Amino acid sequence: MTVGTTFKFKVCLVGEAAVGKTSLVQRFVLDQFEDRYTSTLGAKTTKADIEIADPQGGGTVGVSLLIWDIMGERQVPDRLLEAYFRGTQGVIAVCDVLRVPTIDRMQDWVQMLYKVAGPVPTLYAANKADLLQEASVTFVEAELKARLSSLHAGPIFTSAKTGENVRKIFSRLAEEIVRQAGTESPVAGEA
Amino acid sequence: MAQPAWGVLLVLLFPVALLLAAPTARADPYHLQVGNDVLGTERAVYGQQWVAQSFAPTSGFFLSRIELYARDRGNSGALSLEVRADSSGFPAAATLVGTSVNGPGSAGWLDFELSPYLELEQNRTYWIVASDSRTQSNGYEWWRSGSDTAYPEGTGALSPDGVNWTYDTEDYAFRVYGFQQPDLNFTVTASRLTLDAGQSAEFSVIMRNAGLGSASSVSVNVSLPSGLTYVDDDAAFIGGVQVGPLSYRFANLGPGRWSFQLTVAASDNVSDGTVAEARFAFEPTDHNGVPWPRLVETVAITIRNTGPAPEWPWWVLGLAGIPIGGGLLLLVRRRLGRATVEEVFVVHRDGILLAHQSKTLTPDKDEDILAAMLKTVQDFVQEAFSGNESVPMRGIQFGAFNILIEPGRTQNLAVVYRGRDDGTLAVRAKELSQLIETRYGRVLESWSGDMREVRGLRDLLPVLWGRRPDVSGVRGQGEESGIHEGGASLAVSREASTGGDQVPTSPFPDEEG
């Protein structure tokens, strides 16, 4: 555990194959096992240590996000996916901005996870944003909103290539989980 | 889903095996530390044009070689290379180290071997300065990268005389090689300082490398006095090769803590009160195999020998033999079944590590990620092999190591051990798991991820090493643990210590001898 870690959260990274999930996390996570484990087991875990504002005010708190990078191919049996999803406290759904079907499938992944873990904090990453022309951003954003009816917050445009918003999306998810945890069950004292 | 081949399982166990892998770092001075391989167009280096590129190491190291992508325009001239410190954003006047090389006319990476090795500091800026006193047509060409961001931490610079510098608009192609040194210390502890004749004790030989680089080799030579005889050792578990009687060699000892046990027995032909001094000589080398000073640790064992038993009538011996024989059989059974606990993980049922304790350090692997991967492997195996039944995975075996998994209601206890468990360890793991459930089950049932809520859990883990759990800081919720503690205390090995931290040599010191 990182010195100063106050919270540890399980988060899942979901989305279709080749949308850039693994590349996205590799931008800043602690990644110690080869990617072949993702294809063998259907998932691989990495870790991101970040600091966020202390929800109780003043200073920051350390958060370790344990990230289950779930294989995008639909060959992973549902029961195994359910096992991986169990206990998830937050999810980042990833799509490829240039492949419309991946946008549609993003919501399927989220719904599948919600069935196991409940409606946990969710962020949507519109990945490979570096490939978008500036003029296309507004169009794609509108398209995403139209296709994701339950999307409360707008998608966050990310790029594993340039690093755009990658740290931000994980920090924001951690903040949202802490906020939700604080709302549902106030932080207790020592056990 | 198709049933995976057993070979797949071996792949799955690889991350677990890494947990205890022996050091594998390479021992040579040429490890690439910093570089920029982006190639654009060339820049001439000649009498009126000195060329420089700055770089900043992200960690300290000893500089051994620099490579420039260059070629000689003329015939058999040498390109000079210096390393300089930074002065106000440009190369300082003084040369820290330098050399010159006669390169070929074809473009390629030109090696500059540097001697002596120069120690570079982390995040400090240094300059590679190239010069050639010949004319432009006879000088060298050093390749640029087409942009100033090819190597973002540095920049290129030009000078007519090596003194007055201006920035260039592009970075240059370069590679900087070096190595990091180990920082070694050695300690030896013994499980007992006093032995009865025939009794055995274990020496723990601890080698700690607090540096960033590996030691090319460490030799450990053990000398036992006449009062102690060798029984066995497990140096091979951490890559030790026996090169002679009681002599071991460990190659490429990487950063971290490495320990092995050597078991000895007290002779019965020494007089009572004999002090037998075991001697451990350590002969380390630096990263490149250069010998470092020899270090010697000694541990003194006192042997009690009250002499031969008095003459008893045969029938007394016969009667006494029954319980003694039974006791010996029990002792042999216990010894055969002895397990040595290496690591303990308490993992929340969803895969988050709650607590971890280790007998040996596990360099390079993050315990949180290991715990999460272990959970992933468990889920996978259960899905693959359990069919519709909900049968949890209870263990993994690989090589000399085993992982015992004790599933609880809200957490799983994973105990990594070697040797054979006669059931004692399994019982203790079960009892510990129950204790955790008793004290933390309610919190873990709907745990939010707040580590403050499980503070104190780690203090329960030493029970698996036969130690009394430190529960002084734990505000438990009620019931007693029911865990039976070992009779002997860790103080035995503390007394025997010649320094450093203490590690119990057996999980069950009460079962020794």
Interface residues (C-beta under 8 A of the other chain):
Chain A: M1 T5 T6 F7 K8 F9 K10 L30 Q32 F33 R36 Y37 T40 L41 G42 A43 K44 T45 T46 K47 S64 L66 W68 P77 R79 L80 A83 Y84 R86 G87 T88 Q89 I177 A181 E184 S185 V187 A188 G189 E190 A191
Chain B: M1 V8 V11 L12 P15 H348 R349 D350 G351 I352 L353 H356 D364 K365 D366 E367 D368 I369 A372 M373 T376 V377 D379 F380 Q382 E383 R439 Y440 V443 S446 S448 G449 D450 M451 R452 E453 V454 R455 G456 L457 V474 R475 Q477
